[in-house]
Amino acid sequence: MDGCHIKVLGRGSPGALGDQVIVREFVRELADRLELRMLDEPQVDVRDEDGVTVTVALSTGHIALHTWPRQAEAVLAPMFVLDVFSCHPFDDEAVGRLLVARLYTHGHAIHDLTHTLDYMGYRED
């Protein structure tokens, strides 16, 4: 299996991160750009604190995005966590570019967790 798994943490525009339509469309466009087939439409949940969670099952994995557009004063800015996993490789830099273009993110960090597939014995050399 030539899978890829990333987790992205970052900050972004409260308007974009709190808008369920924008966040859902981001997830849909991300799957399309990475050429990952969605099994259904992205599912959206709006939490009491105005955060948005969007998840979608893929034929090869999943995408999950959690946003916190209105943070306590102790936090510098609205934040998000994005998790993308696929059994097929994808371009993690494309993920970063789309985050900036659609959710106006800044200061995000992409953490590559693909090595965990090696550790678990799922990847072959």
MOPAC internal coordinates of N, CA, C and O (Angstrom, degrees):
PM7 1SCF
backbone

  N    0.0000 0     0.00 0     0.00 0    0    0    0
  C    1.4532 1     0.00 0     0.00 0    1    0    0
  C    1.5185 1   108.20 1     0.00 0    2    1    0
  O    1.2310 1   120.48 1   -47.34 1    3    2    1
  N    1.3108 1   116.69 1   132.66 1    3    2    1
  C    1.4547 1   122.49 1   179.19 1    5    3    2
  C    1.5171 1   110.37 1  -106.07 1    6    5    3
  O    1.2310 1   120.40 1  -131.41 1    7    6    5
  N    1.3121 1   116.84 1    48.59 1    7    6    5
  C    1.4534 1   121.44 1  -174.03 1    9    7    6
  C    1.5050 1   114.40 1   -69.78 1   10    9    7
  O    1.2310 1   121.57 1    -9.02 1   11   10    9
  N    1.3198 1   114.59 1   170.98 1   11   10    9
  C    1.4503 1   122.95 1   178.10 1   13   11   10
  C    1.5244 1   107.65 1  -144.29 1   14   13   11
  O    1.2310 1   120.73 1   -42.86 1   15   14   13
  N    1.3337 1   116.20 1   137.14 1   15   14   13
  C    1.4612 1   121.08 1   179.84 1   17   15   14
  C    1.5275 1   107.97 1  -140.73 1   18   17   15
  O    1.2310 1   120.78 1   -58.55 1   19   18   17
  N    1.3255 1   116.12 1   121.45 1   19   18   17
  C    1.4617 1   120.01 1   177.35 1   21   19   18
  C    1.5271 1   110.06 1  -129.11 1   22   21   19
  O    1.2310 1   121.79 1   -26.31 1   23   22   21
  N    1.3169 1   114.17 1   153.69 1   23   22   21
  C    1.4558 1   122.37 1   171.45 1   25   23   22
  C    1.5194 1   105.73 1  -128.22 1   26   25   23
  O    1.2310 1   120.99 1   -48.57 1   27   26   25
  N    1.3264 1   115.72 1   131.43 1   27   26   25
  C    1.4573 1   121.15 1  -178.37 1   29   27   26
  C    1.5211 1   108.11 1  -119.27 1   30   29   27
  O    1.2310 1   120.69 1   -52.31 1   31   30   29
  N    1.3216 1   116.29 1   127.69 1   31   30   29
  C    1.4585 1   122.01 1   174.98 1   33   31   30
  C    1.5153 1   107.54 1  -117.50 1   34   33   31
  O    1.2310 1   121.00 1   -41.17 1   35   34   33
  N    1.3268 1   115.70 1   138.83 1   35   34   33
  C    1.4534 1   116.92 1  -179.67 1   37   35   34
  C    1.5091 1   112.99 1  -172.70 1   38   37   35
  O    1.2310 1   122.19 1     5.42 1   39   38   37
  N    1.3145 1   113.42 1  -174.58 1   39   38   37
  C    1.4538 1   122.40 1   179.69 1   41   39   38
  C    1.5204 1   108.10 1  -121.11 1   42   41   39
  O    1.2310 1   121.15 1   -24.07 1   43   42   41
  N    1.3269 1   115.40 1   155.93 1   43   42   41
  C    1.4510 1   117.81 1  -178.27 1   45   43   42
  C    1.5014 1   112.89 1  -161.05 1   46   45   43
  O    1.2310 1   121.22 1     9.16 1   47   46   45
  N    1.2992 1   115.27 1  -170.84 1   47   46   45
  C    1.4591 1   122.94 1  -178.19 1   49   47   46
  C    1.5248 1   110.26 1   -69.65 1   50   49   47
  O    1.2310 1   119.50 1   -53.42 1   51   50   49
  N    1.3443 1   118.55 1   126.58 1   51   50   49
  C    1.4662 1   119.46 1   178.40 1   53   51   50
  C    1.5227 1   112.00 1   -61.97 1   54   53   51
  O    1.2310 1   120.56 1   146.27 1   55   54   53
  N    1.3252 1   116.54 1   -33.73 1   55   54   53
  C    1.4602 1   119.44 1   178.76 1   57   55   54
  C    1.5202 1   112.08 1   -64.05 1   58   57   55
  O    1.2310 1   120.70 1   135.79 1   59   58   57
  N    1.3280 1   116.27 1   -44.21 1   59   58   57
  C    1.4684 1   120.04 1  -179.89 1   61   59   58
  C    1.5237 1   111.21 1   -73.00 1   62   61   59
  O    1.2310 1   120.31 1   135.09 1   63   62   61
  N    1.3366 1   117.02 1   -44.91 1   63   62   61
  C    1.4650 1   120.30 1  -176.79 1   65   63   62
  C    1.5259 1   112.63 1   -68.00 1   66   65   63
  O    1.2310 1   119.88 1   156.78 1   67   66   65
  N    1.3148 1   117.83 1   -23.22 1   67   66   65
  C    1.4542 1   120.82 1  -179.97 1   69   67   66
  C    1.5137 1   114.53 1   -95.55 1   70   69   67
  O    1.2310 1   120.30 1   178.26 1   71   70   69
  N    1.3148 1   117.04 1    -1.74 1   71   70   69
  C    1.4691 1   121.64 1  -176.82 1   73   71   70
  C    1.5257 1   109.38 1   -97.84 1   74   73   71
  O    1.2310 1   120.79 1   -70.33 1   75   74   73
  N    1.3266 1   116.09 1   109.67 1   75   74   73
  C    1.4680 1   119.23 1  -175.72 1   77   75   74
  C    1.5207 1   112.86 1   -62.20 1   78   77   75
  O    1.2310 1   119.40 1   148.64 1   79   78   77
  N    1.3183 1   118.74 1   -31.36 1   79   78   77
  C    1.4681 1   120.77 1   178.80 1   81   79   78
  C    1.5250 1   110.04 1   -68.44 1   82   81   79
  O    1.2310 1   120.32 1   133.38 1   83   82   81
  N    1.3250 1   116.99 1   -46.62 1   83   82   81
  C    1.4663 1   121.04 1   179.92 1   85   83   82
  C    1.5237 1   110.69 1   -62.32 1   86   85   83
  O    1.2310 1   120.52 1   135.68 1   87   86   85
  N    1.3323 1   116.62 1   -44.32 1   87   86   85
  C    1.4676 1   120.47 1  -177.87 1   89   87   86
  C    1.5307 1   110.61 1   -66.80 1   90   89   87
  O    1.2310 1   120.11 1   138.07 1   91   90   89
  N    1.3267 1   117.40 1   -41.93 1   91   90   89
  C    1.4715 1   120.40 1   177.79 1   93   91   90
  C    1.5312 1   110.68 1   -63.16 1   94   93   91
  O    1.2310 1   120.24 1   136.75 1   95   94   93
  N    1.3280 1   117.14 1   -43.25 1   95   94   93
  C    1.4605 1   120.26 1   179.81 1   97   95   94
  C    1.5228 1   111.26 1   -66.14 1   98   97   95
  O    1.2310 1   120.33 1   146.05 1   99   98   97
  N    1.3314 1   116.97 1   -33.95 1   99   98   97
  C    1.4668 1   120.39 1   175.70 1  101   99   98
  C    1.5270 1   109.93 1   -59.64 1  102  101   99
  O    1.2310 1   120.34 1   131.41 1  103  102  101
  N    1.3221 1   116.96 1   -48.59 1  103  102  101
  C    1.4657 1   120.81 1  -178.81 1  105  103  102
  C    1.5226 1   110.69 1   -62.37 1  106  105  103
  O    1.2310 1   120.39 1   137.88 1  107  106  105
  N    1.3154 1   116.86 1   -42.12 1  107  106  105
  C    1.4672 1   120.98 1   178.44 1  109  107  106
  C    1.5309 1   110.40 1   -61.99 1  110  109  107
  O    1.2310 1   120.35 1   133.14 1  111  110  109
  N    1.3372 1   116.93 1   -46.86 1  111  110  109
  C    1.4588 1   120.55 1  -179.98 1  113  111  110
  C    1.5238 1   111.44 1   -66.38 1  114  113  111
  O    1.2310 1   120.21 1   143.00 1  115  114  113
  N    1.3303 1   117.20 1   -37.00 1  115  114  113
  C    1.4615 1   120.44 1   178.22 1  117  115  114
  C    1.5246 1   110.77 1   -60.45 1  118  117  115
  O    1.2310 1   120.17 1   132.49 1  119  118  117
  N    1.3118 1   117.27 1   -47.51 1  119  118  117
  C    1.4702 1   120.21 1   178.55 1  121  119  118
  C    1.5267 1   110.45 1   -59.15 1  122  121  119
  O    1.2310 1   120.54 1   138.59 1  123  122  121
  N    1.3153 1   116.58 1   -41.41 1  123  122  121
  C    1.4643 1   120.91 1  -179.88 1  125  123  122
  C    1.5262 1   111.12 1   -65.31 1  126  125  123
  O    1.2310 1   120.34 1   133.00 1  127  126  125
  N    1.3223 1   116.95 1   -47.00 1  127  126  125
  C    1.4690 1   121.01 1  -178.95 1  129  127  126
  C    1.5192 1   112.52 1   -62.98 1  130  129  127
  O    1.2310 1   120.80 1   144.30 1  131  130  129
  N    1.3308 1   116.07 1   -35.70 1  131  130  129
  C    1.4657 1   120.01 1  -179.46 1  133  131  130
  C    1.5231 1   112.04 1   -85.63 1  134  133  131
  O    1.2310 1   121.06 1   179.63 1  135  134  133
  N    1.3358 1   115.58 1    -0.37 1  135  134  133
  C    1.4660 1   122.72 1  -178.93 1  137  135  134
  C    1.5285 1   111.39 1    58.84 1  138  137  135
  O    1.2310 1   121.27 1  -134.50 1  139  138  137
  N    1.3461 1   115.18 1    45.50 1  139  138  137
  C    1.4571 1   122.88 1   178.04 1  141  139  138
  C    1.5263 1   107.32 1  -110.76 1  142  141  139
  O    1.2310 1   120.36 1   -52.56 1  143  142  141
  N    1.3149 1   116.92 1   127.44 1  143  142  141
  C    1.4635 1   121.17 1  -174.93 1  145  143  142
  C    1.5248 1   111.45 1   -85.12 1  146  145  143
  O    1.2310 1   121.16 1   -57.92 1  147  146  145
  N    1.3362 1   115.38 1   122.08 1  147  146  145
  C    1.4578 1   121.15 1   176.91 1  149  147  146
  C    1.5236 1   109.30 1   -77.42 1  150  149  147
  O    1.2310 1   120.21 1   -39.36 1  151  150  149
  N    1.3212 1   117.20 1   140.64 1  151  150  149
  C    1.4577 1   121.56 1   177.11 1  153  151  150
  C    1.5207 1   111.99 1   -83.00 1  154  153  151
  O    1.2310 1   120.90 1   158.68 1  155  154  153
  N    1.3211 1   115.89 1   -21.32 1  155  154  153
  C    1.4650 1   122.38 1   179.73 1  157  155  154
  C    1.5145 1   107.10 1  -157.97 1  158  157  155
  O    1.2310 1   120.35 1    -0.69 1  159  158  157
  N    1.3101 1   116.93 1   179.31 1  159  158  157
  C    1.4513 1   120.98 1   175.92 1  161  159  158
  C    1.5384 1   109.76 1   -70.37 1  162  161  159
  O    1.2310 1   120.33 1   -29.21 1  163  162  161
  N    1.3315 1   116.98 1   150.79 1  163  162  161
  C    1.4689 1   119.49 1   176.63 1  165  163  162
  C    1.5326 1   110.76 1   -59.12 1  166  165  163
  O    1.2310 1   121.06 1   -41.90 1  167  166  165
  N    1.3240 1   115.58 1   138.10 1  167  166  165
  C    1.4627 1   122.01 1   178.34 1  169  167  166
  C    1.5282 1   109.03 1   -94.74 1  170  169  167
  O    1.2310 1   120.48 1   -45.04 1  171  170  169
  N    1.3297 1   116.70 1   134.96 1  171  170  169
  C    1.4602 1   121.92 1  -175.33 1  173  171  170
  C    1.5186 1   109.92 1  -118.56 1  174  173  171
  O    1.2310 1   121.21 1   -42.85 1  175  174  173
  N    1.3312 1   115.30 1   137.15 1  175  174  173
  C    1.4619 1   121.61 1   173.28 1  177  175  174
  C    1.5229 1   106.91 1  -131.81 1  178  177  175
  O    1.2310 1   120.65 1   -52.55 1  179  178  177
  N    1.3317 1   116.36 1   127.45 1  179  178  177
  C    1.4657 1   121.14 1   176.54 1  181  179  178
  C    1.5157 1   107.03 1  -104.19 1  182  181  179
  O    1.2310 1   120.74 1   -59.55 1  183  182  181
  N    1.3357 1   116.20 1   120.45 1  183  182  181
  C    1.4561 1   121.25 1  -176.57 1  185  183  182
  C    1.5291 1   111.22 1   -85.48 1  186  185  183
  O    1.2310 1   120.86 1   -14.83 1  187  186  185
  N    1.3053 1   115.96 1   165.17 1  187  186  185
  C    1.4595 1   122.24 1  -179.02 1  189  187  186
  C    1.5184 1   112.95 1   -56.62 1  190  189  187
  O    1.2310 1   120.27 1   144.89 1  191  190  189
  N    1.3279 1   117.08 1   -35.11 1  191  190  189
  C    1.4568 1   119.66 1  -178.25 1  193  191  190
  C    1.5301 1   111.90 1   -86.22 1  194  193  191
  O    1.2310 1   120.47 1  -158.83 1  195  194  193
  N    1.3212 1   116.70 1    21.17 1  195  194  193
  C    1.4648 1   124.51 1   177.10 1  197  195  194
  C    1.5168 1   114.20 1    72.26 1  198  197  195
  O    1.2310 1   119.91 1  -170.42 1  199  198  197
  N    1.3092 1   117.78 1     9.58 1  199  198  197
  C    1.4513 1   120.24 1   175.23 1  201  199  198
  C    1.5130 1   110.06 1   -77.60 1  202  201  199
  O    1.2310 1   121.42 1   -21.93 1  203  202  201
  N    1.3078 1   114.88 1   158.07 1  203  202  201
  C    1.4577 1   121.33 1  -179.92 1  205  203  202
  C    1.5242 1   108.78 1  -122.46 1  206  205  203
  O    1.2310 1   120.69 1   -44.18 1  207  206  205
  N    1.3238 1   116.29 1   135.82 1  207  206  205
  C    1.4550 1   122.55 1   171.62 1  209  207  206
  C    1.5107 1   107.89 1  -119.79 1  210  209  207
  O    1.2310 1   120.92 1   -50.26 1  211  210  209
  N    1.3241 1   115.85 1   129.74 1  211  210  209
  C    1.4637 1   121.43 1   177.37 1  213  211  210
  C    1.5213 1   107.23 1  -127.68 1  214  213  211
  O    1.2310 1   120.72 1   -51.67 1  215  214  213
  N    1.3155 1   116.23 1   128.33 1  215  214  213
  C    1.4621 1   121.32 1   177.29 1  217  215  214
  C    1.5199 1   109.32 1  -129.63 1  218  217  215
  O    1.2310 1   121.14 1   -30.56 1  219  218  217
  N    1.3230 1   115.43 1   149.44 1  219  218  217
  C    1.4557 1   120.11 1   173.55 1  221  219  218
  C    1.5277 1   108.27 1  -148.15 1  222  221  219
  O    1.2310 1   121.33 1   -46.48 1  223  222  221
  N    1.3102 1   115.06 1   133.52 1  223  222  221
  C    1.4596 1   120.75 1   174.08 1  225  223  222
  C    1.5191 1   108.30 1   -83.72 1  226  225  223
  O    1.2310 1   121.16 1   -43.63 1  227  226  225
  N    1.3121 1   115.39 1   136.37 1  227  226  225
  C    1.4583 1   122.08 1   178.01 1  229  227  226
  C    1.5173 1   109.11 1  -108.27 1  230  229  227
  O    1.2310 1   120.73 1   -17.19 1  231  230  229
  N    1.3009 1   116.22 1   162.81 1  231  230  229
  C    1.4624 1   118.99 1   176.41 1  233  231  230
  C    1.5235 1   110.34 1   -64.64 1  234  233  231
  O    1.2310 1   120.36 1   160.43 1  235  234  233
  N    1.3375 1   116.91 1   -19.57 1  235  234  233
  C    1.4593 1   121.64 1  -177.34 1  237  235  234
  C    1.5234 1   113.67 1  -123.10 1  238  237  235
  O    1.2310 1   119.42 1  -172.79 1  239  238  237
  N    1.3264 1   118.72 1     7.21 1  239  238  237
  C    1.4610 1   119.71 1  -177.57 1  241  239  238
  C    1.5171 1   112.26 1   166.03 1  242  241  239
  O    1.2310 1   121.01 1    47.01 1  243  242  241
  N    1.3300 1   115.68 1  -132.99 1  243  242  241
  C    1.4674 1   119.49 1  -177.60 1  245  243  242
  C    1.5192 1   110.96 1  -159.88 1  246  245  243
  O    1.2310 1   121.42 1   -17.47 1  247  246  245
  N    1.3335 1   114.89 1   162.53 1  247  246  245
  C    1.4630 1   123.52 1   168.32 1  249  247  246
  C    1.5158 1   105.80 1  -130.20 1  250  249  247
  O    1.2310 1   120.56 1   -46.94 1  251  250  249
  N    1.3379 1   116.54 1   133.06 1  251  250  249
  C    1.4680 1   121.85 1   175.59 1  253  251  250
  C    1.5265 1   107.89 1  -136.06 1  254  253  251
  O    1.2310 1   120.89 1   -49.07 1  255  254  253
  N    1.3225 1   115.89 1   130.93 1  255  254  253
  C    1.4617 1   121.94 1   178.80 1  257  255  254
  C    1.5180 1   108.90 1  -128.53 1  258  257  255
  O    1.2310 1   120.56 1   -53.26 1  259  258  257
  N    1.3191 1   116.54 1   126.74 1  259  258  257
  C    1.4654 1   123.00 1   178.48 1  261  259  258
  C    1.5253 1   107.47 1  -120.70 1  262  261  259
  O    1.2310 1   120.44 1   -49.15 1  263  262  261
  N    1.3366 1   116.77 1   130.85 1  263  262  261
  C    1.4601 1   120.04 1  -179.69 1  265  263  262
  C    1.5200 1   110.88 1  -122.81 1  266  265  263
  O    1.2310 1   121.69 1   -29.46 1  267  266  265
  N    1.3176 1   114.38 1   150.54 1  267  266  265
  C    1.4673 1   123.06 1   174.75 1  269  267  266
  C    1.5278 1   106.49 1  -131.40 1  270  269  267
  O    1.2310 1   119.65 1   -97.21 1  271  270  269
  N    1.3278 1   118.28 1    82.79 1  271  270  269
  C    1.4618 1   120.39 1  -174.36 1  273  271  270
  C    1.5173 1   114.72 1   -73.32 1  274  273  271
  O    1.2310 1   120.28 1   158.34 1  275  274  273
  N    1.3196 1   117.07 1   -21.66 1  275  274  273
  C    1.4734 1   120.23 1  -178.35 1  277  275  274
  C    1.5189 1   109.36 1  -123.97 1  278  277  275
  O    1.2310 1   121.58 1   -87.44 1  279  278  277
  N    1.3205 1   114.58 1    92.56 1  279  278  277
  C    1.4588 1   121.33 1  -176.23 1  281  279  278
  C    1.5217 1   110.86 1   -91.06 1  282  281  279
  O    1.2310 1   121.29 1   -18.48 1  283  282  281
  N    1.3060 1   115.14 1   161.52 1  283  282  281
  C    1.4678 1   120.76 1   172.20 1  285  283  282
  C    1.5267 1   108.47 1   -64.31 1  286  285  283
  O    1.2310 1   120.64 1   -20.15 1  287  286  285
  N    1.3051 1   116.38 1   159.85 1  287  286  285
  C    1.4598 1   121.00 1  -177.03 1  289  287  286
  C    1.5197 1   112.83 1   -59.53 1  290  289  287
  O    1.2310 1   119.87 1   156.16 1  291  290  289
  N    1.3045 1   117.85 1   -23.84 1  291  290  289
  C    1.4650 1   120.53 1  -179.55 1  293  291  290
  C    1.5238 1   111.85 1   -67.97 1  294  293  291
  O    1.2310 1   120.21 1   158.57 1  295  294  293
  N    1.3134 1   117.20 1   -21.43 1  295  294  293
  C    1.4676 1   121.64 1   179.86 1  297  295  294
  C    1.5214 1   107.92 1   -94.21 1  298  297  295
  O    1.2310 1   120.73 1   -42.13 1  299  298  297
  N    1.3115 1   116.22 1   137.87 1  299  298  297
  C    1.4589 1   120.33 1  -174.21 1  301  299  298
  C    1.5250 1   114.40 1   -66.71 1  302  301  299
  O    1.2310 1   119.83 1   143.60 1  303  302  301
  N    1.3046 1   117.93 1   -36.40 1  303  302  301
  C    1.4646 1   119.66 1  -175.10 1  305  303  302
  C    1.5199 1   109.59 1  -159.65 1  306  305  303
  O    1.2310 1   120.39 1   -14.54 1  307  306  305
  N    1.3081 1   116.87 1   165.46 1  307  306  305
  C    1.4642 1   120.67 1   174.73 1  309  307  306
  C    1.5279 1   110.26 1   -55.89 1  310  309  307
  O    1.2310 1   120.63 1   -36.01 1  311  310  309
  N    1.3251 1   116.41 1   143.99 1  311  310  309
  C    1.4587 1   118.66 1  -175.41 1  313  311  310
  C    1.5269 1   111.94 1  -131.55 1  314  313  311
  O    1.2310 1   121.62 1   -10.05 1  315  314  313
  N    1.3405 1   114.51 1   169.95 1  315  314  313
  C    1.4584 1   121.68 1   178.33 1  317  315  314
  C    1.5210 1   109.28 1  -148.62 1  318  317  315
  O    1.2310 1   121.48 1   -20.11 1  319  318  317
  N    1.3332 1   114.76 1   159.89 1  319  318  317
  C    1.4612 1   122.82 1   170.05 1  321  319  318
  C    1.5249 1   106.48 1  -132.30 1  322  321  319
  O    1.2310 1   120.96 1   -51.32 1  323  322  321
  N    1.3169 1   115.77 1   128.68 1  323  322  321
  C    1.4656 1   122.45 1   179.63 1  325  323  322
  C    1.5175 1   108.23 1  -120.89 1  326  325  323
  O    1.2310 1   120.42 1   -46.80 1  327  326  325
  N    1.3263 1   116.81 1   133.20 1  327  326  325
  C    1.4547 1   122.65 1   177.89 1  329  327  326
  C    1.5216 1   108.19 1  -123.87 1  330  329  327
  O    1.2310 1   120.44 1   -55.24 1  331  330  329
  N    1.3287 1   116.76 1   124.76 1  331  330  329
  C    1.4651 1   121.55 1   178.93 1  333  331  330
  C    1.5186 1   107.86 1  -128.93 1  334  333  331
  O    1.2310 1   121.11 1   -56.15 1  335  334  333
  N    1.3309 1   115.49 1   123.85 1  335  334  333
  C    1.4621 1   121.18 1   176.92 1  337  335  334
  C    1.5146 1   108.85 1  -131.09 1  338  337  335
  O    1.2310 1   120.91 1   -43.95 1  339  338  337
  N    1.3320 1   115.86 1   136.05 1  339  338  337
  C    1.4575 1   121.16 1   173.91 1  341  339  338
  C    1.5214 1   109.02 1  -147.16 1  342  341  339
  O    1.2310 1   120.96 1   -33.89 1  343  342  341
  N    1.3075 1   115.77 1   146.11 1  343  342  341
  C    1.4678 1   121.33 1   174.50 1  345  343  342
  C    1.5261 1   110.77 1   -71.24 1  346  345  343
  O    1.2310 1   120.76 1   169.06 1  347  346  345
  N    1.3296 1   116.15 1   -10.94 1  347  346  345
  C    1.4646 1   121.59 1   177.89 1  349  347  346
  C    1.5240 1   109.10 1  -111.80 1  350  349  347
  O    1.2310 1   119.91 1   -32.78 1  351  350  349
  N    1.3264 1   117.78 1   147.22 1  351  350  349
  C    1.4682 1   120.04 1   179.64 1  353  351  350
  C    1.5285 1   111.54 1   -66.05 1  354  353  351
  O    1.2310 1   120.74 1   -27.49 1  355  354  353
  N    1.3231 1   116.19 1   152.51 1  355  354  353
  C    1.4568 1   121.81 1   174.34 1  357  355  354
  C    1.5214 1   108.89 1  -146.73 1  358  357  355
  O    1.2310 1   120.61 1   -13.48 1  359  358  357
  N    1.3136 1   116.44 1   166.52 1  359  358  357
  C    1.4626 1   123.31 1  -175.98 1  361  359  358
  C    1.5251 1   109.85 1   -86.83 1  362  361  359
  O    1.2310 1   120.37 1   -74.37 1  363  362  361
  N    1.3385 1   116.90 1   105.63 1  363  362  361
  C    1.4651 1   119.12 1  -178.89 1  365  363  362
  C    1.5289 1   112.11 1   -69.25 1  366  365  363
  O    1.2310 1   119.73 1   155.59 1  367  366  365
  N    1.3244 1   118.13 1   -24.41 1  367  366  365
  C    1.4625 1   120.02 1   176.60 1  369  367  366
  C    1.5262 1   111.12 1   -68.38 1  370  369  367
  O    1.2310 1   120.26 1   149.08 1  371  370  369
  N    1.3212 1   117.12 1   -30.92 1  371  370  369
  C    1.4657 1   120.75 1   175.79 1  373  371  370
  C    1.5252 1   110.42 1   -64.73 1  374  373  371
  O    1.2310 1   120.72 1   146.45 1  375  374  373
  N    1.3245 1   116.24 1   -33.55 1  375  374  373
  C    1.4685 1   120.75 1   177.18 1  377  375  374
  C    1.5254 1   109.16 1   -62.97 1  378  377  375
  O    1.2310 1   120.36 1   131.68 1  379  378  377
  N    1.3197 1   116.91 1   -48.32 1  379  378  377
  C    1.4569 1   121.52 1   179.75 1  381  379  378
  C    1.5191 1   112.60 1   -60.29 1  382  381  379
  O    1.2310 1   120.45 1   137.38 1  383  382  381
  N    1.3257 1   116.74 1   -42.62 1  383  382  381
  C    1.4706 1   120.36 1   179.55 1  385  383  382
  C    1.5210 1   111.25 1   -63.38 1  386  385  383
  O    1.2310 1   120.25 1   138.99 1  387  386  385
  N    1.3267 1   117.13 1   -41.01 1  387  386  385
  C    1.4618 1   120.21 1  -179.11 1  389  387  386
  C    1.5286 1   111.02 1   -70.36 1  390  389  387
  O    1.2310 1   119.88 1   144.68 1  391  390  389
  N    1.3250 1   117.83 1   -35.32 1  391  390  389
  C    1.4655 1   120.56 1   175.85 1  393  391  390
  C    1.5254 1   111.12 1   -58.74 1  394  393  391
  O    1.2310 1   120.67 1   135.25 1  395  394  393
  N    1.3142 1   116.32 1   -44.75 1  395  394  393
  C    1.4686 1   120.65 1  -179.83 1  397  395  394
  C    1.5272 1   110.24 1   -66.67 1  398  397  395
  O    1.2310 1   120.59 1   135.88 1  399  398  397
  N    1.3239 1   116.47 1   -44.12 1  399  398  397
  C    1.4630 1   120.80 1  -175.48 1  401  399  398
  C    1.5267 1   113.31 1   -69.56 1  402  401  399
  O    1.2310 1   119.76 1   143.39 1  403  402  401
  N    1.3282 1   118.07 1   -36.61 1  403  402  401
  C    1.4677 1   120.38 1  -172.52 1  405  403  402
  C    1.5294 1   114.50 1  -104.34 1  406  405  403
  O    1.2310 1   119.96 1   145.49 1  407  406  405
  N    1.3443 1   117.68 1   -34.51 1  407  406  405
  C    1.4627 1   120.27 1  -177.98 1  409  407  406
  C    1.5270 1   111.90 1  -109.76 1  410  409  407
  O    1.2310 1   120.53 1  -175.84 1  411  410  409
  N    1.3357 1   116.60 1     4.16 1  411  410  409
  C    1.4639 1   122.64 1   177.00 1  413  411  410
  C    1.5283 1   111.33 1    53.29 1  414  413  411
  O    1.2310 1   121.57 1  -135.24 1  415  414  413
  N    1.3213 1   114.60 1    44.76 1  415  414  413
  C    1.4578 1   119.58 1  -177.53 1  417  415  414
  C    1.5240 1   110.96 1   -78.06 1  418  417  415
  O    1.2310 1   121.83 1   -20.63 1  419  418  417
  N    1.3075 1   114.10 1   159.37 1  419  418  417
  C    1.4560 1   121.16 1   175.29 1  421  419  418
  C    1.5255 1   107.49 1  -150.31 1  422  421  419
  O    1.2310 1   121.41 1   -30.14 1  423  422  421
  N    1.2987 1   114.91 1   149.86 1  423  422  421
  C    1.4560 1   119.35 1   177.82 1  425  423  422
  C    1.5140 1   113.98 1    65.47 1  426  425  423
  O    1.2310 1   120.22 1  -154.50 1  427  426  425
  N    1.3273 1   117.19 1    25.50 1  427  426  425
  C    1.4616 1   117.17 1   179.64 1  429  427  426
  C    1.5335 1   110.19 1   -84.12 1  430  429  427
  O    1.2310 1   121.49 1   -26.25 1  431  430  429
  N    1.3163 1   114.75 1   153.75 1  431  430  429
  C    1.4640 1   121.54 1   179.04 1  433  431  430
  C    1.5192 1   108.41 1  -127.60 1  434  433  431
  O    1.2310 1   121.09 1   -51.50 1  435  434  433
  N    1.3233 1   115.53 1   128.50 1  435  434  433
  C    1.4595 1   121.53 1   178.28 1  437  435  434
  C    1.5281 1   107.98 1   -95.54 1  438  437  435
  O    1.2310 1   121.14 1   -58.77 1  439  438  437
  N    1.3232 1   115.42 1   121.23 1  439  438  437
  C    1.4595 1   121.61 1   179.36 1  441  439  438
  C    1.5301 1   108.12 1  -106.87 1  442  441  439
  O    1.2310 1   120.81 1   -61.20 1  443  442  441
  N    1.3158 1   116.06 1   118.80 1  443  442  441
  C    1.4591 1   121.32 1  -178.62 1  445  443  442
  C    1.5238 1   109.12 1   -87.01 1  446  445  443
  O    1.2310 1   120.72 1   -65.57 1  447  446  445
  N    1.3101 1   116.22 1   114.43 1  447  446  445
  C    1.4582 1   122.50 1   179.89 1  449  447  446
  C    1.5284 1   112.39 1  -101.35 1  450  449  447
  O    1.2310 1   120.66 1  -170.95 1  451  450  449
  N    1.3214 1   116.35 1     9.05 1  451  450  449
  C    1.4604 1   121.14 1  -176.36 1  453  451  450
  C    1.5237 1   111.95 1   -57.49 1  454  453  451
  O    1.2310 1   120.29 1   148.39 1  455  454  453
  N    1.3219 1   117.05 1   -31.61 1  455  454  453
  C    1.4683 1   120.60 1  -179.74 1  457  455  454
  C    1.5308 1   112.07 1   -59.12 1  458  457  455
  O    1.2310 1   120.05 1   156.47 1  459  458  457
  N    1.3218 1   117.52 1   -23.53 1  459  458  457
  C    1.4646 1   118.94 1   178.59 1  461  459  458
  C    1.5209 1   111.23 1   -65.98 1  462  461  459
  O    1.2310 1   120.36 1   154.83 1  463  462  461
  N    1.3296 1   116.92 1   -25.17 1  463  462  461
  C    1.4611 1   119.71 1   175.46 1  465  463  462
  C    1.5217 1   110.36 1   -67.85 1  466  465  463
  O    1.2310 1   120.56 1   144.49 1  467  466  465
  N    1.3363 1   116.53 1   -35.51 1  467  466  465
  C    1.4686 1   120.71 1   175.77 1  469  467  466
  C    1.5195 1   110.23 1   -64.48 1  470  469  467
  O    1.2310 1   120.83 1   133.53 1  471  470  469
  N    1.3264 1   116.02 1   -46.47 1  471  470  469
  C    1.4593 1   121.97 1  -177.17 1  473  471  470
  C    1.5219 1   111.29 1   -60.33 1  474  473  471
  O    1.2310 1   120.58 1   141.42 1  475  474  473
  N    1.3075 1   116.49 1   -38.58 1  475  474  473
  C    1.4589 1   120.73 1  -176.93 1  477  475  474
  C    1.5316 1   111.73 1   -80.56 1  478  477  475
  O    1.2310 1   120.47 1   177.18 1  479  478  477
  N    1.3222 1   116.70 1    -2.82 1  479  478  477
  C    1.4586 1   119.12 1   177.96 1  481  479  478
  C    1.5080 1   114.29 1    81.38 1  482  481  479
  O    1.2310 1   120.12 1  -164.54 1  483  482  481
  N    1.3270 1   117.39 1    15.46 1  483  482  481
  C    1.4562 1   120.04 1  -178.31 1  485  483  482
  C    1.5210 1   112.77 1   -88.05 1  486  485  483
  O    1.2310 1   120.41 1   162.52 1  487  486  485
  N    1.3085 1   116.82 1   -17.48 1  487  486  485
  C    1.4512 1   119.77 1  -178.60 1  489  487  486
  C    1.5187 1   109.70 1  -104.56 1  490  489  487
  O    1.2310 1   121.31 1   -37.12 1  491  490  489
  N    1.2966 1   115.10 1   142.88 1  491  490  489
  C    1.4617 1   119.84 1   178.58 1  493  491  490
  C    1.5150 1   109.21 1  -105.17 1  494  493  491
  O    1.2310 1   120.40 1   -34.18 1  495  494  493
  N    1.3225 1   116.85 1   145.82 1  495  494  493
  C    1.4771 1   120.86 1   177.84 1  497  495  494
  C    1.5049 1   110.30 1   -80.18 1  498  497  495
  O    1.2310 1   120.10 1   180.00 1  499  498  497

